[in-house]
Amino acid sequence: MRGIHGCVNRLVRIVLILMVLGGTAAVVLPVVEAVTAAQPHAHHAKPDAIRSATAYGLSGPTTTTLAIGLSMAALVTWAVVRRIRRRRASASHVTASSTPLVQTAIDHDRRRLIRYGTAGVVATGVGGVSLWRMQSTPAADTTLSTASLLSDNIAPCFNNSPLGRPFTQPLPIPPTLNPIPAVPQATTDVYVISETRGETEIVPGIRTPIWGYNGIFPGPTILARKGRPVSMTFTNQLPPAEEPSAIIITAPQDPTKHPFLDSSTVVHLHGLNSDHFSDGYPDDGDGHKHRVRPGELFTHVYPNNEYQRCATFWYHDHSVHVTSQHVYRGLAAFYILQDEEEDALRLPGSPLADPGRGYGVFDVPLLIKDVMIANQEIDGRPPGTLVYNNCSHMGAYGDIMTVNGKQQPRFDVANRKYRFRVLNGSDARQYLLSLRLATQVQDGPDQPFTVIGADQGLLTSPVPTTEFHITPAERFEIVIDFSPYPVGTRLILVNKLIEGFDPRLSPIMAFDVTRVEPDTSEVRPVLRPPEHPADFAAPVQVRTFLFNREGGYWSINGLQWDPARVDARPIVDTNEEWVLVNEAGGWGHPVHIHLGRFKIIEITGRPPRPGELEGFKDTVWVGPNQTIRLVHQFWNFTGRFLFHCHNGSHEDHDMMTQFEVQPPPPATP
């Protein structure tokens, strides 16, 4: 302990030195630059320090910016040192059983000290150019700029999970669920699903309790057809009181500030156009009962109407103030909507290209998610228990990468084209995904593939790329052609937002080319253009929403969730232009708007991502210092619907509000 205090005291001395250096440099460097700039002839040599800086693009106001950055680094370091001291003080009073979690929190602060203590230097964009534009290597410029514009905090909140060897578990395919047999004349497919406790092996050889639809994660996939309604009855069979023995929550939700109903559920079919009750309203505060207690059930009706685009949707829990924890525990599953028009495109896994070998064979769902698992007994919970640590409501960043519920699995493929439906099911983590040969996994190059779909279905035209960025709740569909790779080749899906290359966090899964098969599938130059009148209607109103923090809470326009407050009243069967603004430099938000779909028309603060402008969306990344203009469609249903950040920890800490779709005004005589 004495050595730790000595380290902290040395940090304090470093802080004081940085403050003096930063303040002095902020005054002296501009004077030196001004004198140098005033020299009348080019043969007047610059001082060595100035010449060296100029060689790397640091001339002009950038040196001043760097000096200011030193001061900023000192201030940030001072703040984190104080926080570590407080943590050390409180750690001396905790019980032995909680020591591993306290140590993890302190370690997390150390990582933040290293990261954000240098942030004043690394992100000195104040009055000058940011560091990624100062690099002398063009290739490095592109990579760093992409990562810096898309990412926020990515360090695990709990960094002690057990891990197995990667690529040892085969990729599981979530089972499909057949509708309940009905009379031949029935026009609706009927399903009954239970929400219940289960166990699984996320890490090989380690049993982990979960909550899941029918007790599994991911839950059963629903294969629906456009024009044929679906009725889904969900029965809550979860243990009472949030089953605290089956999860380790480091900072439980305060029910006095964020009231919730123990073990209650509300199913939201994310992205589908349905009425207020079937949409999955999270609260009973609107005067209606939506939350389902253990022993109760609720039936949702999904019309799959002519307005709805065929797409990869997903259903998940949405009970207010415990959404993040419930989805994290496993209440999530796919819902795939298709029709004859999509069948006719001969995409991989389609009935024409691959009859009888579609879902799970050549048309494969991939739910990517990071989790944390106890590697020892903690607070009376056994090893293998899920750890829910959301870094003080910043987001539950895990240290185990999973796909379809398994740690870094492998998938055997033939040397032909495959369609993959990628869903980011994480609480907060983003992914900048690329495909690399196993022999070149750390540095690439990235292998080519094609983006064919986004949240709300197929794009108008395919987009060839070597990477795509996906944030929580977003879906992208890609086609990978394995025909250029000989049998015996291994390719690895990699997350490039991880700093450096971390074998625990960077590799997501492996694809092993194991056989030769014929391929009659194709990716046509035109896929699915806009087709409904809503897709062409002009917006009738403009609204602006600021995603920020207010009073210590994640907020929208400075306000937190209140079921009694409505923040917009659009008219049914109209479109509106919404401007989503994030003025903060440190955190981003994947924003989801319920009921309909939207088209992004302008992005300020970052380049568009592959497929982002070519298709329709229901969730969009509003990153640090970014503004998104979009046109959202409020069609078919009146009533109250949500929009919110889909970082589950932000959502449960009240970055959520609602709009109420109004009936059309009476016609004037």
C-alpha positions, 0 to 999 in steps of 0.5 A: 500500500505504501508503494501505491501511495508513493506512485500517486505522490509521484504523479502529483509531482508530475502534474505540477511539472506539466502545469508549469511546462504547459503554461510556459509553452503556451506563452513562449511558443507563440512568441517564437513562432511570430518571430520566426514568421517575421524573418524576411528571407527564406535562408534565415534558419529556424530554431531546431525545435521549430524545424523538427515540428514543421517537418511533421506538420506542427507549424503555425498555431499547432504548437500553441495547441500542443502547449494547451494540450499539455496543460489539459493533460495536467488538469485531467491527470490531476482529476484522475489522481484525486479519484484514485485516491478516493478509491484507495481510501474507500477500498480500505473499508470494503469487505474481503468478498468485494475486493476483486470488484474494487480492485477492478474499478481502481485498475479501470481508473489507472487505464483512464489515467493513461488514456485521458491523461494524454488526451490533452496532447493526443486530441489537441484539435482546439484552434488547430488540426487534430493529431491524426491529421498531423501524421506523416504517413497517409495510410495511418491518417485514414485509419486513425481518423476513422477510429477517432471519429467513430469510437469512444471508451472501449476499455473493459469495465471488468478485465478479469474474465476467464477465456478459452482458446479462440476459434475452438467452439463452432458457431451456433445457429439460433434455432427457428421457431415454428408457428403453432399449428392452426386451422388451414384458413388461418391468416396469422402465424401464432407463436408462444415464447417463454422468458425464463432462466437458462444456462450456457457455456459462453466460455468453453467448460464454464457454465453461466446462468442467463435469461433468455427467450425459451431459456436460450441465447440468442432466443429462437429466430422468427422467419416471417413473411411480408403480408402475413401477420404474426401474433407472439405471446410472451410468458414471463417465467423469470425468477423473482426479484431480478434473481440477484444470485445469478448476476454480479451487478457492481452498481445496482440501479437506484429505484428511488431515482430510476424506478423499475419493476423487479423481473418485469419484461416488455418485448420490443420488436426493434424496427418493426412498424406496429401499434403502441401496445405491440411496439413495446412501451417500457413504462406503465406511466401512460395509464396502460399496463405494459410491463409483465410480471413473473407469471403473467403474459402479453400478446403482441401483434405484428402486421408485417404490412405493405409499408414494412420493408423486408429486413433483419429485425430483432426482439429484446426486452425494454422494461424501463430502467432495467433494459440494459441488464435484461438484454445483457443477461440474454433477452434478445433474438432475431426476427427476419422478414422476407417476401417473394421480391427478395427471394427473386434476387438470387442472393446467397441462401435464397430459394432460387439460388440455394433451395432448402439451404437458406437460413443457417447454411448460406444465410447466416445471422451473427449476433456480436456481443461483449460480456464479462464473467467472474473468474472466481467466487465474488460476493457469494456468486460462483465462477462463471456468473455474468458480471454487469459493470457499466463503468458508472453508467458509461456502458458495459464494456466487456472483455469476452467477445462472443458471436451467437453466445459463444466466445470467438467461435469458428464457422466452416464455409465452402469456397463460395458466397455467403450472406451474413446478417450482422447485429450488434447486440452489445450494451455499448461497444462499437465495432469497426469490422474487417476481414483478414487472413489469419496469417496477416491478422494483426496488420492486414491487409483487409479483405474485400466484401460487400455491404448489401443491407442496413437496419431496414433492409436491402440497399438500393445498390450494393457497396463494396468495402473492406470495413464497416462500423456498427454500433449497438442495435444496428444491423448490417448485411454483408456478402463475403465471397470465399471463392478466392481462398483455397481450401485450408484458408482461415480468415478472421473477423477483426474489430479495428477499434481496439487499441493496438491488437489485443488477442482477447478483444480484436478477433471476433470469429474465424471463417475456415474454408473447408470444402468446395461447392458450386455457387449460383447465387449473385449480388445484382447491381440493383437490390431494393430501391425505395418503393412506398409513398412514404419513401418519397414524401417531403418532410412537413416539419423540422425538429432538433434534439440535443443528446447531452448530459444534464445534472449528472444524467444522460439527457435529450434536450436537457431532460430525462425520461418522463412517461407523462411528458411528450416532446413531439407530436407528428401527424400520422402518415407524414414525414419530419426532418429531425436533426440529432446533435451531439456537442460533446467531445467524449461520448457518442450515442446510437440513437434509435427512433421507434415506429418507422424508418428514416433516411439519412440526408446529411452527416456533419462531423464524420464521413458516411459509413458504408451502406449508411446513405444507400438504405433506410435505417432505424438506428444511427450513430451520433458520435462526438461533435457530430450532427445527423439530419434525417427524414423519419416516417410516422406512418400507419399508427397513432399513439406514443412511441419512444426514441432514445440512445441504444447504449443500454446504460445511457438509456437506463440512466434516462437518455430516452423520451417519446413522441405522440403520433396524432390523427390527421386534423379534420378536413376544413369544409 
